[in-house]
Amino acid sequence: MARRQSSPTRVRDSDRAHARTHLDAAHADGRLTEEEWHDLVARAGTATTLPELASLVRDLRPPAEA
């Protein structure tokens, strides 16, 4: 019998908020243009799975710890 692949984990609102914070910091640091930031924030708001959300911030360094 073939194993059924599990579907990716769905995101919570808090996951989207965390991604938004990461994107906001990258924009504030000049790592994202205004256009890139708007696009990525919109996509983060509609992301439904963790891999989808992670792909939006994969190439950004984590925000600096305060």
Buried (B, 14 or more C-beta within 10 A) or exposed (E): EEEEEEEEEEBEEEBBEBBBEBBBBBBEEEBBEEEEBEBBBEBBEEBEBBEBBBEBBEEBEEBEEE
